[in-house]
C-alpha cells in the first residue's frame, strides 16, 4: 500500500474538527491521518506500507518546462535555488513534523526523493513491485499507474477515505473511454487547473478521448496533425497544431516518474511499534492516545 501522504493529511486537516494538544499544538491532521491508516490497514491488511513524501512539491525541472505548473499555490519564491513555498495553513504546517515523528516511532516507512514529488515516488515503487499494489490518493493523475496485469490499482479518496473507490482499468475505461496507460496523455490534452496545466484550448475530455482512441497516444496525435491524409478534422487539427509548443513539453510534466533513485528503506508494515516508549510519549504530549491505540491494535491484529 502506497500512501499519497499529503493528500491524506490535507484531507484530515480540513475534515477533522480542530483539536489541540495541551501545549496548544493543533493535532487534527495527525489524528485524522492515523485514523485513515488504521481504517485502510484494517480493511486491506497490507504486508507492506509506505508513506510517500513530497520532498519537492513543485520540482524546478517541471516548472522549467511549464512555468504555470502549480504556480497558483506558491506563497513566495525563496532566493537562490531553494524551492518555492507551498501555501499551507499555519495550523497544518506545525503538524507535519509531528506526523513524521509519529510515523517514525511506529516504524512506518516514509520515502521521498529530492527534486521529485510523492507521485514520482509512488510511480517508482509501484513499477515492478512484484506484488499487488494499492495506491491511496485523491489525485486522478495517478490513474496512469493503474495496471490490472501487474495488480496495481488506485484507492481514490476524493469522496472520503470511508467512501473510496477502487479504480481498476475497467473503471478508467468506463469513466473516460480510454485505457489507463493513456491517462497521462488524456490529462495533458484536457489540462488540469488544479496543477496549472492549461491543456489544449478547445479540447475537452470527450475530444481528448476520441483522439486517443483513434491515434493511440500523443505521438500518434501529433503525427496525425501534420499528416494531411490522417483521419483528423480541421478543427481539432488546428487546435493541436496551435498547441505544439505546449504539447512538446507537457507530457514530461504530467507523466509520473517510474525509475528514480530512492533511499534504502524497509517497507514491511510492522506488527508492533518500532519504539513503544516514544509512541507513548508522543501520544501523551500531543493528545493522540485514542488514534495511536487504535492503530497499534490494528497493526497487531491484521
C-alpha positions in Angstrom: 0.0 0.0 0.0 1.4 3.3 -1.1 0.0 6.4 0.5 0.0 9.8 -1.1 0.6 11.2 2.4 0.0 14.9 1.8 -3.3 14.1 0.1 -4.3 12.2 3.2 -3.2 14.7 5.8 -4.6 17.7 3.9 -7.9 15.8 3.8 -7.7 15.1 7.5 -6.9 18.7 8.3 -9.9 20.1 6.5 -12.2 17.2 7.5 -11.5 16.7 11.2 -12.6 19.4 13.7 -9.8 21.4 15.3 -8.3 19.6 18.2 -5.3 20.9 20.2 -2.8 19.2 22.5 -2.3 20.6 26.0 0.7 22.6 24.7 -1.6 24.3 22.2 -0.4 22.5 19.1 -3.2 21.6 16.7 -3.4 17.9 16.0 -6.5 17.3 13.9 -4.4 16.4 10.8 -2.2 14.0 12.8 -5.2 12.3 14.4 -7.1 12.1 11.1 -4.2 10.6 9.3 -3.6 8.0 11.9 -7.3 7.0 11.8 -7.2 6.9 8.0 -4.2 4.5 8.1 -6.0 2.4 10.7 -9.0 2.1 8.5 -7.1 1.3 5.4 -4.9 -1.3 7.1 -7.9 -2.8 8.8 -9.7 -3.2 5.5 -6.9 -4.3 3.2 -4.3 -5.9 5.6 -1.2 -4.9 3.5 2.1 -6.6 4.2 4.0 -3.5 3.2 3.1 0.2 3.5 5.0 3.3 2.5 4.0 6.9 3.3 5.3 8.6 0.1 6.5 12.1 0.7 6.8 15.3 -1.3 10.5 16.2 -0.9 9.8 18.8 -3.6 6.1 19.5 -4.2 7.0 21.7 -7.3 10.2 20.4 -8.9 12.1 23.0 -10.8 12.5 20.8 -13.8 8.8 20.7 -14.2 8.5 24.4 -13.7 11.2 25.0 -16.3 9.0 23.0 -18.8 5.7 24.7 -17.8 6.2 27.8 -15.7 2.5 27.8 -14.7 2.9 24.4 -13.1 1.3 24.8 -9.6 2.1 28.5 -9.7 -1.2 29.4 -8.1 -0.2 27.5 -4.9 3.0 29.4 -4.4 3.2 31.8 -1.4 6.6 33.3 -2.1 9.7 32.4 -4.0 12.8 31.9 -1.9 16.1 33.4 -3.2 18.7 31.3 -4.8 17.8 27.8 -5.9 15.6 26.9 -2.9 12.1 25.7 -3.8 9.0 27.8 -3.8 6.9 27.8 -0.7 3.6 25.9 -0.9 0.6 27.6 0.5 -0.1 25.6 3.6 -2.3 26.8 6.5 -0.2 27.5 9.6 -2.2 25.1 11.8 -1.4 22.3 9.3 2.3 23.2 8.8 3.1 22.8 12.5 1.6 19.3 12.4 3.8 17.9 9.7 6.9 17.3 11.9 4.6 15.6 14.4 3.3 13.3 11.7 6.8 12.4 10.7 7.8 11.8 14.4 4.8 9.5 15.0 5.2 7.5 11.8 8.9 7.1 12.6 8.2 5.9 16.1 5.6 3.4 14.7 8.2 2.1 12.2 6.1 3.0 9.2 8.4 3.8 6.2 8.5 7.4 4.9 10.1 7.7 1.5 10.8 10.8 -0.5 13.3 11.8 -3.2 15.0 15.2 -3.7 13.7 17.1 -6.8 10.6 14.8 -7.0 7.1 14.7 -5.8 5.3 11.9 -3.9 3.7 10.9 -7.2 7.1 10.1 -8.6 7.9 8.0 -5.5 4.7 6.2 -5.9 5.3 5.6 -9.6 8.8 4.1 -8.9 7.6 1.9 -6.1 4.5 0.7 -7.9 6.5 -0.2 -11.1 7.9 -3.7 -10.8 6.9 -4.1 -7.2 6.5 -7.8 -7.6 3.3 -7.8 -5.6 -0.2 -6.3 -5.8 -0.2 -2.6 -5.1 -2.9 -0.3 -3.8 -2.2 3.4 -4.3 -4.2 5.7 -1.9 -4.7 9.2 -3.3 -7.2 11.9 -4.2 -5.2 12.8 -7.3 -6.5 11.5 -10.6 -3.1 11.8 -12.2 -2.1 8.6 -10.6 -4.7 6.7 -12.6 -1.9 6.5 -15.2 -0.3 3.8 -13.0 -3.3 1.5 -12.9 -2.3 -1.8 -14.4 -4.5 -4.9 -13.9 -1.9 -7.3 -15.2 0.6 -6.0 -12.6 -2.1 -5.8 -9.9 -1.8 -2.0 -9.5 -5.0 -0.2 -8.6 -5.9 3.2 -7.1 -8.0 3.6 -3.9 -9.4 7.0 -4.9 -10.4 9.1 -1.8 -12.0 12.1 -3.5 -15.3 11.4 -1.7 -13.6 10.5 1.5 -11.5 7.7 2.8 -14.5 5.8 4.1 -16.2 6.1 0.7 -13.1 5.5 -1.5 -13.4 4.0 -5.0 -11.3 1.1 -6.2 -10.0 2.2 -9.6 -9.1 -0.6 -12.0 -8.5 -0.5 -15.7 -12.2 -1.2 -16.2 -13.2 1.8 -14.1 -10.9 4.1 -16.1 -12.4 2.8 -19.3 -15.9 3.3 -18.1 -15.2 6.8 -16.8 -13.1 8.2 -19.6 -13.3 5.8 -22.6 -9.5 5.3 -22.6 -7.0 2.8 -21.3 -5.2 3.6 -18.0 -1.9 3.8 -20.0 -3.4 6.6 -22.0 -4.4 8.7 -18.9 -1.3 10.9 -18.8 -1.8 11.9 -22.5 -5.5 12.4 -21.8 -4.7 14.7 -18.8 -2.2 16.6 -20.9 -4.8 17.3 -23.6 -7.6 18.1 -21.2 -5.5 20.2 -18.9 -5.8 20.5 -15.1 -6.4 23.9 -13.5 -5.5 22.5 -10.1 -2.0 21.8 -11.3 -1.7 24.9 -13.5 -1.8 22.8 -16.7 -3.6 24.8 -19.5 -4.3 21.8 -21.7 -5.1 22.3 -25.4 -7.6 25.2 -25.9 -10.9 23.8 -27.1 -10.1 20.2 -26.3 -12.2 18.7 -23.5 -12.5 15.2 -22.1 -14.7 13.8 -24.9 -12.5 15.1 -27.7 -9.3 14.0 -25.9 -10.7 10.5 -25.5 -11.7 10.4 -29.2 -8.3 11.4 -30.3 -6.6 8.8 -28.1 -9.0 6.1 -29.3 -8.2 7.0 -32.9 -4.4 7.6 -32.7 -3.3 5.8 -29.6 -1.0 8.3 -27.9 0.4 11.8 -28.0 3.0 10.9 -30.7 0.2 9.5 -32.9 -1.9 12.6 -32.4 0.9 15.0 -33.2 1.8 12.9 -36.3 -1.8 13.0 -37.4 -1.9 16.7 -37.1 1.0 17.0 -39.5 -0.4 14.4 -41.9 -2.9 15.8 -44.4 -4.2 12.3 -45.1 -4.9 11.4 -41.5 -8.4 11.0 -40.2 -8.4 14.2 -38.3 -10.9 17.0 -38.8 -9.7 20.6 -39.5 -10.9 21.9 -36.1 -9.0 19.6 -33.8 -6.1 19.6 -36.2 -5.7 23.4 -36.0 -6.1 23.2 -32.2 -3.4 20.5 -31.8 -1.0 22.4 -34.1 -1.6 25.7 -32.3 -0.6 24.0 -29.0 2.5 22.4 -30.5 4.9 24.1 -28.0 2.8 23.1 -25.0 2.5 19.5 -26.3 6.2 19.2 -26.8 6.9 19.5 -23.1 3.7 18.8 -21.2 3.8 15.0 -21.4 7.1 15.0 -19.4 5.5 17.2 -16.7 2.3 15.0 -16.4 4.0 11.6 -16.7 4.8 10.2 -13.3 8.5 9.2 -12.9 8.9 5.4 -12.5 12.7 5.0 -12.2 14.1 7.5 -9.7 16.7 6.6 -7.0 15.2 6.1 -3.6 17.0 5.7 -0.3 17.1 2.3 1.3 14.0 1.6 3.4 12.1 -1.3 4.9 8.5 -1.1 3.6 7.4 -4.0 5.8 4.4 -2.9 7.9 5.3 -3.7 11.5 3.0 -5.6 13.8 4.2 -3.6 16.8 5.8 -0.1 17.1 9.5 0.3 16.5 9.8 2.5 19.6 6.9 1.8 22.0 8.2 4.3 24.6 8.4 7.1 22.1 4.9 6.3 20.8 3.6 6.5 24.4 5.4 9.8 24.9 4.1 11.3 21.7 0.6 10.1 22.5 0.7 11.9 25.8 2.4 15.1 24.5 0.0 15.6 21.6 -3.2 14.1 22.8 -3.0 11.2 20.4 -3.9 8.3 22.8 -7.1 7.3 21.0 -5.9 7.2 17.4 -2.5 5.7 18.3 -4.1 3.0 20.4 -6.4 2.1 17.5 -3.6 2.0 15.0 -1.3 -0.1 17.2 -4.1 -2.6 17.8 -4.9 -2.7 14.1 -1.3 -3.4 13.3 -1.2 -6.2 15.8 -4.5 -7.8 14.7 -4.0 -7.9 10.9 
